[in-house]
Amino acid sequence: MALTNLGKTWYDPSQVTGVIQPTEEVVQDRYSSKTNLSLIDGNTVIRNMRIADIYIPESDGDTVRKIEAGEEYRPDLVAYRQYNNPMLAWVILSANNMKSLFEFKVGKIIRIPEITSLYTEGGVLNR
């Protein structure tokens, strides 16, 4: 098994052929919760999943807008206004391929996923 691109934080979903999550039965902590990403080129990447690793596809109901003054570094405010839940700030960061809230700057155009697309089949919150 070859390891590649360990520093890369986002993978094009067309390049990922499979994702193996750690089982819930295994005692997990921040050191043991590794995820395997199988890539088309035959390589496997073993790493911790980060916000920017989670791919959220576009949908027709998504909102596109600029980050306004007062929202800089505060995706939680946008999530609260959009979803009535500041804990979904990671969804907005992930949808915009942002690794950190420090990339969330005034004037940047962002995509805010439609809430129903997150919970439908194939959505990141559908379990």
GILIN-V124102 format. One record per residue. PHI is phi in whole degrees, 0 to 359 (* if undefined). PSI is psi in radians with two decimals (* if undefined). OMEGA is omega as a letter, one per 30 degrees, with the letter a starting at -180 (999 if undefined). Layout:
[[PHI	PSI	OMEGA] [PHI	PSI	OMEGA]]
This chain:
[[*	2.15	a] [267	2.52	l] [254	2.39	a] [213	2.71	l] [52	0.74	a] [297	-0.43	l] [274	-0.22	a] [289	2.40	a] [252	-0.06	l] [215	2.43	l] [238	2.33	l] [298	2.21	a] [300	-0.39	l] [287	-0.28	l] [267	-0.25	a] [265	2.13	a] [262	-0.27	l] [191	2.62	l] [231	2.20	l] [246	1.92	l] [275	2.65	l] [297	2.55	a] [286	2.61	a] [288	-0.35	a] [290	-0.44	a] [283	2.34	l] [295	2.17	a] [242	2.52	l] [224	-3.04	a] [292	-0.22	a] [264	-0.40	a] [254	-0.04	a] [270	1.21	a] [268	2.63	l] [239	2.43	l] [260	2.23	l] [250	2.09	l] [268	2.22	a] [255	2.77	a] [304	-0.65	a] [286	0.09	l] [93	-0.18	l] [280	2.76	l] [235	2.33	l] [253	2.20	l] [249	2.07	a] [194	2.96	l] [284	2.42	l] [283	2.47	l] [240	2.96	a] [308	-0.82	a] [290	-0.20	l] [282	-0.35	a] [274	2.00	a] [274	2.22	l] [243	1.87	a] [293	2.72	l] [287	2.63	l] [224	2.85	a] [297	-0.47	a] [272	0.03	a] [296	2.61	l] [256	2.38	l] [241	2.22	a] [200	2.99	l] [270	2.63	l] [286	2.22	a] [265	2.88	l] [301	2.44	a] [94	-0.24	l] [253	-0.11	a] [302	2.29	a] [64	0.28	a] [230	1.11	l] [298	-0.36	l] [295	-0.59	l] [293	-0.72	l] [294	-0.72	l] [296	-0.68	l] [295	-0.77	a] [292	-0.64	a] [276	-0.78	a] [249	-0.11	a] [63	0.51	a] [207	1.80	a] [293	-0.30	l] [290	-0.18	l] [267	0.29	l] [302	-0.59	l] [299	-0.53	l] [296	-0.78	a] [293	-0.74	l] [298	-0.80	a] [295	-0.75	a] [298	-0.42	a] [253	0.24	l] [53	0.74	l] [260	2.32	a] [273	-0.35	a] [208	2.75	l] [291	-0.24	l] [286	-0.18	l] [272	-0.13	a] [273	1.46	a] [243	2.67	l] [307	2.36	l] [91	-0.29	l] [288	2.37	l] [276	2.24	a] [236	2.77	l] [251	2.27	l] [248	1.95	a] [298	2.51	l] [295	2.36	a] [300	-0.68	a] [293	-0.53	l] [291	-0.38	l] [285	-0.49	a] [258	-0.20	l] [284	3.00	a] [302	2.28	a] [89	-0.16	l] [284	2.70	a] [293	-0.34	l] [255	0.15	l] [271	1.95	l] [230	*	999]]
